[in-house]
Amino acid sequence: MDSDQSSLHRRYVDLAARFKARWTFHQFLQGIQKFFVEADVGRYPSDFQEIHASLKTVADAFGGPVDERVAAQLDQAGRQLDQMAAILSAADARVSPSLLRQFFDRVKNFDDQILTQMVKFYLYTAIERGLSGDRLDKVDYLLTKLAEEPLPTGGLVSRDRTRLREIFEGFWGMFEGIVPDPGWLEERKAEMAEIRRGLGSVADLEHLNESQAVVRYRDLKQQLGRYLLHPELGIGVVETNLSIKNKIRQHFHLEEQKLLSDSQRIFELENKVAVDSELDQELTQFRRKFEEFERKQRTDNVKLEDLAYLRRQVEGLMPRLARPATAAEEDPSTDVTGRAGVDARGHDAILGPHWRELMDGLGGTDDNAPPKAVALAREIYHLRLEPREVIAYRRLNVTPEGDPETERFLLEAAALRLRMNQEAAEITELLDETAVTKDAPVFARARQTTKVVDEYVQRFGHFIDTSIQESLFAEAQQLQLLRMRLIRDYSGLWLLVNRPAT
């Protein structure tokens, strides 16, 4: 192969690599539009078939004599790819790092090649314009996703360092002629090592926030820019990322559960004590932030700053809403309705009919069918059960297993959801004056229900904490889902009962 043909071949290889990266990114954008209908990445022309045809013609031409037509075709393909890169780059500006993360967390059927091509898409842009801001955050996430391996017990570890070095050397090879100062590299590596060492003394999320370690680390990565891909730094970056993710994961659920419980306590106290205009405004702001927190929670997009902000709000509001407890509140032998005990038998007036509906419905199902299939079965679908609640029924009534207290509690919570949904439907259907004055009997029943539910929400925290302490993370996750379902229905009923008169 003569020098001209060799030069043209190198150009073809480069354009083919760029085509592959941009085609992969185009497919990613199509996936975003499919799975997140609210996402707006804009419409754009996609002439990939034409570009692919041009490159294939060039590839076929290398089987024989190469003439000036090949060079012209390469020039045309290069121009088309540059135009497509500009179009895709503009669409990428509409994709936040959070949305990219949600996509890969939701779509599981991808392999290392997709992640690799996604990184290359950003790096081709970074070669000319550098790497910073949102795009650096996206590359950082993709690199960590490429480098991590899940543990069977939960948590994440990085791949073998030899494999990681191969990955980063491949990416760093795209930046020609960039040689960092060795001393500067050592300083950055030392900073990351110091951050990882500091994580060892973190006892909870509050301590992590106060240490500012995450903020300092984010600033450090933004300073690295393209050097984030350097093998000497990239390995340290993903290892530090995983150390922080594991530390947050360790404490996040406990803090989240405590925060949710404290927030519900504030909503309960708000309804029991007199508030002035200033406190009312603060409570309105808190409720707005709490609803925003719940939305983020549904998309797994809660950040440390969100928890820290709500924690500060809770700590500021709680003392101002607290009041001396009544004798009934101080007596642990009575529940909020004045009866002893907290199970379905103790709350028979509240849970009884719905408990029996639950037992009758589950009693007629196939005990050998998968729990998910049972929960979705037509005859009991109206009960809106989760598979874990089907398992609870079987552990109590079919094949005794597990902790009876836990299993009965989960079924009681399911019965409470049935009652709340029934009462919410009754209130919603009221069209007469009682819907404003709240004189209808259903309002009194619903107020009693919300008091009982508040206790159940708090008790959920105990069962979740126990599961986490016993390293039963999958069980804790299922319990958290049930707790959130209870809170969601509780919030809907509470708003109906306590909305201001108009």
N, C-alpha and C positions, 0 to 999 in steps of 0.2 A: 504494500500500500504506500503510494508516494505521499509527500508531505501535504499536498493540497487535499488529497482524499482523506488523509489522517486528520487534518484540521476539520474537514467537513463532518467526519465521523464523530469527533469530539463534540462538535456543535449539536449534532443529532442526539447524542447520548444526554447532553445537558438539557435540551428541549424536551426529550422524552421524560426525563426525571421531573421537570417542572410541570409537564402535562399531568403526570400521575398525581403529584401533590395537589394541583388545582382541581383535578377531577374528584379526588377524595374530598376536598373541602366543599365542592359543589354538592356532593352527595350528603355531606353533613348538614348543609343549609336546607336541603330538601327534607332531611329528617327532622330538623328543628320545626319546619312548617307543618309537618305531619303530626308530631307529638305535642306541640305547644301552639295551639291554634291562635292564642292571643299574641304570639310573637310576630313582630313585623320586620321582616328582613328585606322587604321590597321585592318587586319583580325585576328580573334582569334577563337579557338574551343569553342563551347558553349554546354557543356554536361549537361544542366539543366534538360533535361528529365530523364536522368539516375539518377541524384541526387534526383530529385523529386520522382522517383519510389522507391529509397532506403528509403527516409523519410516516404513515404506512407506505406511501408511494416512495418516500425518500429511503426507507429501510429496504424496500425491494430493489431500489436502484443500486445499492451497495453490492449487489450480487454480480454486477458487471461494470463496464466503464462508467465513470462518473463525469458528467459534463456540467456546463454552467446552469442547466435547468435545475439540477439538484440544489445548487447554491441559492437559486431564486426561490425554490420551494421552501428551503430552510428559512430564508429571510421572511417569506410570507407567514410561515407558521410561527416564527418568533414574534412578529408584529401582532398576530392574532392572540398569542398567549399573553403578551404584554397588556393588550386591551382587556382580555379576560381577567388578568390579575388585578387590574385597576377596578373592574366591576365587582369582583369578589371581595376586594379589600374594602370597598364602600359598604357592601352588605355586611361584612364582618363588624364594621363599626356599630351596627345595630344589635350585635350579639354581646351581651355582657358576660364577664367571667362567670357570674352566677348561673346564667342560662346554659352556658357550655357545660358547667359541672353537672347541672341537673340532667342534661341530656345523657351524659355518659353514666350517671348514676342510675338512670331509668332504663337505658338501652344496654342490655347485657351481652348481646351477640356481636361483639366486636373483638378483633384480635390486635396483636402488637403492630401489625403492618398499618392498620388504620390510624393508630396513635402516632406512629412514626411519620406517616405522610402528612398528618395534621401539623405536627411540629415543623416539618420541612416547609409546608406552606407559609408558616409565619417566618421561618428563617430566610426564605428567599426574599421576603419583604425587608427583613432586618438587615440583610447584607447591604442594602442601599440606604435604609432610613434609620437603622439602629433598632433597639428593642426596649420599650419602656411602657409605662402605664398599663392599661388593660391588656394589651397584647403580651406583655411580659408575664402578667398574672396567668393568662391562658396557657402560655408555654410552660410556666412553672407547674400548673395543674397537670398538663398532659405528660410532662416528664415524670412527675411523681406517680401518676397512674401507670406509666410504662415500667416504672422501677419497683412497684410495690407487689408484695405477695401476701394474701390473707392467711392468718393462722386459724386452725380449726377451732381454737378456743376464743376467737375474737382478737381484734387488734391486727396490726400490719407490721411486716418486716420488709427490708429492702432485699433485692436480689443479690446474688453473689457479686462481690466487687469486681471480679474479672469481667463478668458479663456487663456490668454497669459501665466499666471503662470502655468496652467495645462500643456500647451504644453512644456514649458521649464523644468518643473519638470520631465516630461517623458523622455526628452533627457538627463538631468543631471543624472538621475538615472542609465544611462548606464556606468557612470564613478564611479566605486566603490572605496571608501577609499580616495577620494580627497576632502580635506576640506580647503578652502582658509581662510586666516587670516581676521577676521571681519574688522579690521582697514584698511587693503588694499582694501577690497571691498568698504568701504565707500569713500575712496579717489578716486577710479575709477568712482563711481557713481557721485561724486561731479564734476569730470572733465567733464563728459558727460553733466551734468546739466548746467555747465558753458558754454559749446559750444552751447547748445540750447538757452540759454539766449542771447548769443552774436549774434545769427542769427537775432534777432529782430531788430537790428540796421543796418542790411545790406541793402543798398539802391540799389545796382546793382551787376552784376557779377564781375566787376572790383574790387569793394570793397570786395567781397567775396574772390577773389583770393589774394588780398593784405593782408587780415586778416590771411591767411594760416590756417583757421579753418578746412577746409576739409583735408589738409595734416596732421595737428596735430591729427585729429580724426582717419585717416587711420593708423597712427603710433600707436595710442592708441589701436586700435582693433588688430593689429598684436601682441602687447605686451600681450593682453588678452589670446590669444591662445584658449585652451579648455575652459577657464573660460568665453568665449563668450556665452557658453550654460548655465551658472549658472543663475537660476531664478532672483537673485538680480541684475545681470548685463544685462542679455539677454533682459529683458523688456526695460531697458534704451537704449540698443543698437538699437533695432528696432524703438523706438520712435525718437531717434536722426537721424537715417537713413531717416525716413519719413519726419522729419523736414527739413533736408537738401534737399531731393528730391523735396519737395514742394517749397522751397525757390529758388532752381535752375529752376524749372519749371516756376515759376513766372516771372523770368527775362531772361530765356534762349532764348525764341523765339524772344524777342525784340532785344537782342544782336546779335543773329544769322542773323536776317533780316538786321540790320544795317551793320553788317560785310559783308554780301553778296553784299549789295548796294555799300559800299565803295570799295570792291574788283573789282566790275564791273567798277567803276569809274577809278580805277587804270589801268585796261586793256584798257579803252578808252583813257586815257591820254598818255599811253605808245605809242599809235599809232599816237599821235599828236605832241610829243616833241622829240627832239634829245636826245639820251642817250649815255653815254660813256660806255666803256667796263665793268667797275666796276658795274655801275648801271644796265647794261644789264644782268650781272651774277646774281645780286640780284633779278631782275625781273623774271629770269628763275627759280631761287629757289622758289620765291613766287608762281609762277604759279604751280610748282610741288607740293608745300604744299597745295595750294588751291584745286588742283585736288584730292589730298589725303583726304582733308576735305570733298569734295563732295561725295567721295566713302563712307566715314564713315557716312555721312548724309543719304545716301540711305539705310544703314543698321541700322540706328538709333544708331550709336555707337560713336557719337561725345562726347568728354570729355571737361571738363572745360579748361584743359591745351591746347587743340587744339584751342579753341576760344581765349585764352589769347595769344598764340603764334602768331596767325594770326593778332590779334589786334595790337600787337607790330610791326609786319611787315608793316601793313597798316599805322600806325602812323609814321613809319620811312620813308616810300616811298612817301606818299602823298605830303609832303612839297617840295620834290625834283622834283616831276613831275608837280606840280601846276604852272600855268602861268597866267598873267593878262588876264581877260576875254575880248573878243571882244564885240563890241557894240551889236551884235546880241545876244550874250550869256547873256548880262546884261538886255536885253529888255524882260520882262516876257510876253509881248503880242505876241511874235513870238515863234514858235517852231523851232526845229533844221533844218527843211526844209524851213524856211522862211515864212510859212503860219501862219495865226492866228488860234488859237484853236488847240485841240489835239484829237478830236473825229474822227470817221470814215469820217464824212463830211469834216473836215479840212485836213485830210490826204487822200483824195479821190484817188489821183494818186498812192498812196502806198497801201492803204487798200481797195479801191473801189471794184475791181474785186473779191477779196477774201471775202470781206464783203457780197457782193451779193450772192456768192456761198454758204456762210454760211446761209444766210437768206432763200435762195431757198431750201436748203437741209432740214433745220429744219422746214420750212413751210409745207413740205410734210409729216411730221411725225404725229403720233397719239398723240394728246395733253393729253390724259388720260393714256397713257402708263407710266410705271415707268421710271424716267430719265435715270437710268443705262441701261435699256433695249433699250431705244432710242439711247443712245450713242454707243451701240454695234450693232445696226441694220445694216443689210447688205448695205442698200442704202446710209447710211451716215457714215459708218465705216471709209471710207477713210479720213474723216475730223478730225479723232483722237480727239474727244471731250471727256470731262469729264462730269459726271452727273450734276455738278454744273453749267456748261455752258448751258446745256439744260434748267435748271431751270431759268437761266438768260434770255434766249430767251422767255420763257413763261411769266416771270414777265414783260417783255417789250411789248410783242405782243399778249399775250393770255389773261391773267388775271393780270392787272396792280397791282404790289405789290412791296414792298421794296423800295430801293433808286435807281431811274432810272440811276443816274450817275454811281453807282457801277455796275449795271447790264450791261449797255452799255460798260463800260470799259472792263469787262470780255470778252464780245464778240469781242471787238476790239483786245484784246490780242490773242484770238483764231484765228482771221483773220491774225494777224501778224505771228503766227506760220505757217499757211498755206503758206504765202508768203516766209518765211525763208526756209521752207522745199523744196519748188519749186526751189528757187534760189540755194540752196545747191545741189540739184539733177542736175541742169543745169551745175554747176561748176564741179561737179564730173565727168560728162559725157564728158567734154571737153578733147580731146586728141591731139589737135593741139598746135601750138606754143603759142597761146593766153593763154593757161593754165599756161604757165610760165611767159609770159610778162604781163599777166592780162590786155590785151587790149580789150578783149571781152566785149560787153556792159553789160553783166550780172554782171561783177565785180563792175561797177559804181553803178548799181542798188542795189547790195548787200551792198555796203558801206553806201549808203543812208539808207537802211533798218536797219543796225546795229545801226546807230545814233538814229533812232526813237525808236528802241527797248530799248535802254539804258534808255530813258525817262520813258518808260512804266514799266521797272523793278523798277525804283525808286518810281513811283506812286503806285505800288503794296504795297510798305512798308506803305504808308499812310493808305490804306484801311485795311491792317492787323492790324496796330496799333490801328485804330479806333475800330475794332472788339474786340481786347483784352481789351481795356479800357472800353468797354461796357459789358465785361465778356461773349462775344459770342465766346467761345474758339473753338467750333466745326466749326463755320464759319471761324475763323482765320486759323484753320488747313487746311480747304479746299482751302482758298485763298493762303496759303503757298504752297500747292501742285501745284496750277496753276502757281504760280510765279516760282517755281523750273522747271516746264516744259518749261516755256518761257526762262529761263536762260540756260537750257540744249540745246535747239535748237539754241539760240543766240550764245552760245559758239562754237557749231559746225560750224555755218556759219562764225563766226569771224575768226576761225582758218583757214578755207578755203580761206578767203579773204586776210588774213594777213600773211600766211605762207611765209617763205623766198623763193626767187627764187633759183632754183637749176641749 
